[in-house]
Amino acid sequence: MTESFRKSVNKELEALRTEGRLRVLPETGKRSKASIESGGRCLLNLSSNDYLGIGDEEQLRSEYLLAFNPENNGDRFCMTSSSSRLLTGNHRLYGELEERLAAWYGREAALVFNSGYHANTGILPALSTRHDLILCDKLSHASIIDGCRIADAAFKRYRHLDYSHLEELLDGAHAKYRQVFIVTESVFSMDGDLADLQKLCELRQRYGAFLIVDEAHGAGTFGSEGKGLCEETGLTGSIDIIVGTFGKAFASAGAYGVMDGMIRDYLVNTMRPLIFTTALPPVILGWSMQVLEHQRTMGEKRCNLHFLAGRLRKALEKKGMQTAGESQIVPVIMGGNQKTVRASAVLQKAGFLALPVRPPTVPENTARIRFSLRADIGWEDICGIPEILHQVSENGEQAGNNNVAVQQINSFQ
Ligand SMILES: Cc1ncc(COP(=O)(O)O)c(C=O)c1O
């Protein structure tokens, strides 16, 4: 390492520290149902993506452990696949899981990936060439943006949920390119708002575009069977690739895409994050399959989740707080970074783990507390939150005695 490189890295770290934006990896401890140990205390975890609250569900877990009986399902015990899917890592559970996913969505084929990040950084670079154009919602997740950047295609962002802007871009461009790809999230992770899938499918149809919808925060939480916003809007058959993740409402790890068989064959041959990585361990594939099987029976959990989100939004608005969205992700936009960190610290003192999200993850002056609600709690568990935030807004200094908590919150982001 040269001295000048060492100095420039150090300088950047110092700058992040001074601006209060230095990220460190926070240690969390024991989890039990909806609570998590953090900073030596047990807090209600409102910052995880386990939206259905099944990560710690006793019955589901024991069922899986029972199915682990080495005499019948011994190979599910396997903790590693030890190689890529294209070598010896393609355990039969991959095939079973993909068949079930395709049948569930009523589509020709499915493909399982190591994570949503692998899916989003692999699909577009594999499908598109320099003769193509990618149009992406401006507030799409970093993994989608990274995929657009890696791809050889031209890449433009349309204003968030502004489909007239998207139409303008399509009008000017679709004849110049071999293929135009449109990519969006269904439930946006920072604002909890929803894409208009109906409109996107109309544009796909009119311009012959290839539509990719990331349901990372919609799968498991929307649709009567939990397939996502595409199910709720009756559009599972009209989207070229629906991406879902297993690490959020499915309480497992990995991701999937459902698509036509030809596209699946092409991705198997071209998608680098599928080809050049060690496959998921069978123990995870089996667990994902088990959770998938139970999705149909989780309608009540989804109802409770949306009931809580609606009630929390209303109660926050009644207290004059600014919120947004229409999903289980409820942001409270506080504005300044310091104020948001203090609000999070006060919440922590009151027993809630709800972390602040600050720029550059969200636009300047829109720092927020992001509540990720979960189905395994009741209104009585969270009804105190609007008043706490109202107090912080009214009287910022009230939080002045929370230095320890502020330090802990800073260690989270
Ligand atoms: C919209 C979206 N897509 C993809 C991902 C990445 O998924 P994974 O955590 O499985 O890598 C995330 C993660 O937060 C996300 O919010």
The ligand as an ORCA input file, in Angstrom:
! r2SCAN-3c Opt
* xyz 0 1
  C     -35.930     -3.623     -3.140
  C     -34.818     -4.524     -2.717
  N     -34.317     -5.396     -3.613
  C     -33.315     -6.218     -3.296
  C     -32.777     -6.227     -2.036
  C     -31.638     -7.148     -1.731
  O     -32.138     -8.355     -1.269
  P     -31.184     -9.327     -0.428
  O     -31.181     -8.793      0.954
  O     -31.818    -10.676     -0.574
  O     -29.840     -9.248     -1.053
  C     -33.275     -5.371     -1.060
  C     -32.682     -5.401      0.298
  O     -32.959     -4.693      1.180
  C     -34.317     -4.487     -1.406
  O     -34.813     -3.632     -0.511
*
